[in-house]
């Protein structure tokens, strides 16, 4: 099992979610985040924050846990759909997941992921 975390442009979030749902991914976490750093921000779209006194970019963080055999399809769907060709398009990270437990049923690992992986 793998966890896919993607930091994408906030304005691309709906398009990325639609593409993931079309792929068959149904369990997705989406968060609004601020990215700080030169590699995160398109200089033409970054903003200044008075609270943190830095330039930041409005980003969306997409989180998915899926079976290992589905990772490449998930990653490529996010990459292709989130792409604009400009600096600050985002990053995708893939990490191993040791255990998954569905709270309602007690299902574990791959059995717990049956409803949230591409077919």
N, C-alpha and C positions, 0 to 999 in steps of 0.2 A: 504494500500500500504506500501511496505517496501523497504528500500535501503539496499543492501548487499554490503559490502566493504570487500574485501579479499586481504590480503598481502601474496603473495606466492613466492616461489623461481622463479627467472626470467627464469631459464631454463625449468620450468614446464608450463610457460604461454601459449605456443602454444597448448599443450596437453589439458589444462584446457579450453581454448577458443573453441577448437574443440568439447570437450564434452558438453559444454554449448550450442553450435550451434546445436549439435545433439539432445539435449533436447528440442530445439525450441526457445531458447533465442537468439534474433537477435540484440538487442541494448545493446552493452557492451562498457564500457570505459576501456581502458588499459593504464596505465602509468608506466614508469620506475621510481622507487624510491630507496632511500638508507635507510635501516633500521639500527638504532643505538640502541644498548642495548644487554645485555647478552642473553635475550630470543629470539632475532631475528637472531643471527648469529651462524652458524655452525663454530666452531673454526677452522676447517680444510679448510673452504672456505671463511672466512671473509678476508677483505682487510683493509689496512690503508689509510686514506685520509689525505693528507698534508693540505688541506683547513680547515677541521674540526678537525683534530688531534684526531681522534677516530677510532675505529674499526667499520666497517659497512658491511652490506651484500647487494648484488644486489638483489633487490626485484621487483616484478611487483605488481601493485595495480589494482585490477579488481573491477569495480563498475557497479552495476545493480540495476535498480528500477523495481520491479515486484509486482504483486498482492499478497496479504498476503497468499492466499491459495497455492501459488507456492514456497514460501520461503524455505520450508524444502527440496524440490527436488533440488533447486538451490544450497543450502548450502551443501547438501550431495554430489552433483556432484563435486563441487569445492573441498571439503574435500577429497573425494576418489581419485580424479585425481591429486591433488596437493601433495598427501602423498608420502614421501620417507622413513619415519621412523627415520630420523635423526633430531637432534636439529636444529631449524630454518626453519621448514616446513611452518610456517606462522600462521596467525590468520584470523578469519572471524568475522566480526561485522555486526549485523542486527539492523537497526534503523527504527522507524516509519517515514513515509513521509506524510506530511499533505495535500499537493496539487501537482498535476502534470498538466501542461498546454502545449499542443502541439502548438508551435508557428505558424506553417503553417496553421492549421485548426481551432485552438481554442478549440479543444477537451480537455476535462478535466478528470482527475482522471482515473478510470478504462478504460473508453473509449479511453483515450490517450495511454493506455498501451496495447491495443489489439494486436499490432504488435510485442510486445517484451516480451511476457510471454510464458512459455511452455504451450502446448495444454493440 
